[in-house]
Amino acid sequence: MKGHNWSDTQPPQEENSFLSINLGTYRKLFYQAMIPLATAIIISLLIVTLSPFDFSFITIKRIALPVMAILAVLAFVHSGFQKKKMKRLNNYSNFDQKAEAYQKIYRLRLFWFLISGFTCCFIYLFSLHKIFILFAIFDALLLISNFPNKKIFERELNNDEIIFY
């Protein structure tokens, strides 16, 4: 505007002064992982419990325990990878970039539980080793423990001034 005195207006606020996270986005990601995993667990249990067919004759029964060992090693590697990514979050000075990077980490974490649970359900169906359905249920419980809430974000993003909407 011509002739407006800009000196009496407030200075622009710093970019990081408004730290906010949309919990709806994270909840949508959570349910996109939890619903398929819960469905796979229930269907696996129903098929094994109610089906007169025994699928365990397939050779997967012999490789079930080595697959379990491979899953354990992959879980260990994935955990180390997640810790390394979480430490890198502290390098971001801009909160929006930090939140964007965290969303990728969160999505990968949920995807890991989903794939691990699906794998366990599949092996359970074809091996009838009950340990695998227990591992799938354990994956579901770990997934539930990652339900997006204020405490998780404050702890993992090292900031208790986040506004959630």
C-alpha positions in Angstrom: 0.0 0.0 0.0 1.3 3.4 -0.9 1.9 5.6 2.1 1.5 2.8 4.8 3.8 3.0 7.7 5.3 -0.5 8.0 7.3 0.3 11.1 4.3 -0.2 13.4 3.6 -3.8 12.3 5.0 -6.7 14.2 8.1 -8.4 12.7 7.5 -11.8 11.0 7.6 -14.7 13.4 10.4 -17.2 13.3 9.6 -20.2 11.1 10.0 -22.7 14.1 7.8 -20.8 16.5 4.7 -22.8 15.5 5.5 -26.5 15.9 2.6 -28.5 14.9 1.8 -32.1 13.8 -1.4 -33.4 12.3 -2.2 -36.5 14.3 -4.9 -37.5 11.7 -2.2 -38.2 9.1 -0.3 -40.5 11.5 -3.5 -42.2 12.6 -4.4 -42.9 9.0 -1.0 -44.5 8.5 -1.5 -46.5 11.7 -4.9 -47.9 10.7 -3.6 -48.6 7.2 -1.1 -51.0 8.8 -3.2 -52.3 11.8 -6.4 -53.3 10.0 -4.7 -55.5 7.4 -2.5 -57.1 10.1 -5.4 -57.8 12.4 -7.3 -59.2 9.5 -4.5 -61.5 8.5 -4.1 -62.8 12.0 -7.8 -63.5 12.4 -8.0 -65.2 9.0 -5.0 -67.3 9.7 -6.4 -68.4 13.0 -9.8 -69.2 11.4 -8.3 -71.2 8.5 -6.0 -73.3 10.8 -8.7 -73.8 13.4 -11.7 -74.5 11.2 -10.2 -75.9 8.0 -10.1 -79.7 7.7 -7.1 -79.4 5.4 -3.5 -79.7 6.7 -1.3 -77.4 4.7 1.8 -78.4 6.7 2.8 -81.2 4.2 4.4 -78.5 2.1 8.1 -78.2 2.5 7.8 -74.9 4.3 7.4 -76.9 7.5 11.1 -77.8 7.3 12.2 -74.3 6.6 10.0 -72.6 9.2 12.6 -72.4 11.9 15.3 -71.0 9.6 12.9 -68.4 8.4 12.2 -67.5 12.0 15.9 -67.0 12.5 16.1 -64.8 9.4 13.2 -62.7 10.7 15.0 -62.3 14.0 18.2 -61.1 12.2 16.2 -58.8 10.0 14.4 -57.4 13.1 17.8 -56.7 14.7 19.1 -55.0 11.6 15.9 -53.0 11.2 16.1 -51.8 14.8 19.6 -50.6 14.4 18.6 -48.8 11.2 15.7 -47.1 13.0 17.9 -46.0 15.8 20.4 -44.5 13.4 17.6 -42.6 11.6 16.1 -41.3 14.9 19.6 -40.0 15.9 19.8 -38.1 12.6 16.6 -36.3 13.4 18.5 -34.1 15.9 20.5 -32.7 13.0 17.5 -30.9 11.6 17.2 -27.3 12.6 13.9 -26.7 10.9 11.0 -28.5 12.7 9.0 -29.0 9.5 11.8 -30.9 7.9 12.3 -32.8 11.1 8.6 -33.7 11.2 8.7 -34.8 7.5 11.7 -37.0 8.1 10.0 -38.5 11.2 6.9 -39.3 9.2 9.1 -41.4 6.8 10.7 -43.2 9.8 7.2 -43.8 11.4 5.8 -45.1 8.1 8.8 -47.5 7.7 8.3 -48.7 11.3 4.7 -49.5 10.7 5.5 -51.2 7.3 8.1 -53.4 9.1 5.5 -54.6 11.6 3.0 -55.2 8.8 5.4 -57.2 6.7 6.8 -59.2 9.6 3.3 -60.0 10.8 2.1 -61.0 7.3 5.2 -63.3 7.0 4.5 -64.9 10.3 0.8 -65.5 9.4 1.8 -67.0 6.1 4.4 -69.4 7.7 1.8 -70.3 10.4 -0.7 -71.3 7.7 1.7 -73.6 6.0 3.7 -74.9 8.9 1.2 -75.0 11.7 3.9 -73.9 14.1 2.0 -71.9 16.7 5.0 -69.8 17.5 4.5 -68.0 14.2 1.0 -66.8 15.1 2.3 -65.7 18.5 5.0 -63.7 16.7 2.3 -62.2 14.4 0.3 -61.2 17.5 3.5 -59.8 19.1 4.0 -57.7 15.9 0.4 -56.5 16.2 1.0 -55.5 19.9 4.2 -53.6 18.9 2.2 -51.9 16.2 -0.4 -50.9 18.8 2.3 -49.5 21.0 3.1 -47.1 18.2 -0.4 -45.6 18.0 0.2 -41.9 17.4 -0.1 -39.9 20.5 1.4 -36.8 22.1 3.8 -38.6 24.4 5.4 -40.6 21.5 6.0 -37.5 19.4 7.3 -35.4 22.2 9.8 -38.2 23.2 10.9 -39.1 19.7 11.1 -35.6 18.4 12.7 -34.3 21.6 10.3 -31.4 21.9 7.5 -30.9 24.4 6.2 -27.7 22.7 4.5 -29.4 19.8 0.9 -28.5 19.0 -1.3 -31.4 17.9 -4.3 -31.1 15.8 
